[in-house]
Amino acid sequence: MSYVALRSHLAGLSQLVGALFVGELPVAWYELDGEEFPADIYFMDLNGTWQDSDRDGLFDGHSGDLNLEIWVGRLHARPLTWDDEVRLVRRYFAKNHLYRSGQLALPDRALAYVDDDWSGFGDCDLSQLYASVTTVTQGNTTARLTTGCG
């Protein structure tokens, strides 16, 4: 399924308030000022107009009704190597259920893993919510490592 078909499918569902994409679902890409990035907002704005003016497969414009109709999240475990993807996803949902049903408490701490462009934001105000915040901002730690293999 293409990202266009997925967005069309979501738009056709009545009373939809949100979607959790589990696994490898299509990604829409946006380019701005020479930077390319995934844009899940494409799936949240179901009636806006998206442009690819240079026809390179990357959106570079967004107009019309810019309000978001739904929320979207992604759960993608394939890059994790310590267990089978299906077991990891099932474990996630089991833990999520335990938390939501009050059977699992979380520690009062957070991790702010802040990439270079955002490093000036410190812990991103997580310290207003958590008693203990570990902040990582070192560029060589937060940047994606390239191996030359693409």
N, C-alpha and C positions, 0 to 999 in steps of 0.2 A: 504494500500500500504506500502510495506517495504521501508526502506531507500535505499536499493539496486535497487528496482524497480523505485523509484523516480529519482535516479541519471541516470539510464538507459533511462528513459523517457526524461529527460533534454538533455542528450547526443544525442538523436534522433531528436531533434528539430533543423532545419537548421537556421542559421543566428541568433541564440539566443545570446544576449549580457548580459542578467541578468534575475533574477527571484525574485519575492517577494512572499514569502510563507505566506499566510494569513490563520490563524487558526492553528489547531494542526496538523502539518505535521511531518513525521518521523524525528528522530534525529539520526545521526551517532555519536558514542562515541569513544574517543581516550584515551589511557592510556600512561602515561609517568612518569617514576620515582615514581610509586605508586600513582600518581594523575590521576583522571578520569575527563574528561571534554567533553562537546559537541563540535563537530568539523564540522561546516558548510563548512569548506574548502573542505571537501569531495565532496560536491555538486558543488563547484567552479572549482575543478580540474577534468575535465570530462575524461581525458585520462591517468592519473597517475595510478600507481598500489598501492593498499592499502592492507596491511597484518594484519592478526590476528594470529600471530605465536603460541600463547598458546590456541587458540580456545575458548576464554572466552566471545566472542561477542563484544569485544572492540578492535579497531584497535591499533596496536602498531608499525606499520611500514608504510612508504610511500616512494615510489621510482618511477623511470621512469621519464617521462616528468612532472616536478613539477610546470610548469607555469599554471596560472589560466586562464581558458577559459571564464568564466562568473563571474558576481558578484551575490551575494545572500543576501537577507535581510529577516527578519521575522517580522511579525505583529501578535501578539498573545494576545488577550484581556481576555481570560478566567479567569486568576488569579485576574483580577480587579473586585471588588465586588460592586462598587457604581452604576452600571447600567448594563443593558443587553449587552452581548457580541456583538450582531449584531448591536445595536444602537451605541456602542462605536466605532466599526470599521467604520460604515457609517459616524459618526461624524469626525473621523480622516481623511477619504478621502475627506470630504467636506471642512475641514479646510486646508488640503493640497492643494486642488484646489484653494481656495481663496488666499493662499500664492503664489502659482506658477503663478496665473493670476494677481498678483500685488494688490489684494484687501485686503490683510492682512499683516500688518507689525509686525515684532518681536522686542521685547525690546533688547537692546544691553547688555545682561547679559547671564551668563552661570552657570551651576552647574557641578562641577567635583565631582563625587561620586566614590572615589578611594579606592579599597579594599586593605587589609593589604600588600599583596605582591608588590603592586605598590605605596605604600604611599610615598616612596622616590621621586616620580616624581612630588610632589606638585600638582599644578592645571593642570598637563599634558600639559602645554604651552597654555592653553585656554586663558590666559591673553594676548597673542599675537593677539588674534582675538576679544576679548570682553573687554569692558571698565570695567565691573564688573563681578567678578567670585567668587562664593561661593564654598569653597572646604570642603568636608566632608571626613575625613580619619579615624575616630575613629573605631577601630576593632569591638566593640560591635554594632555599627550602620551599618557598611557595610557588616558584615558577616551574612550569612543566619542563622536564629534562628531555632533550632530544638526543637520539642515538645515531642519527643519520639514516635510519631505516624508514623514516616517514612516519 
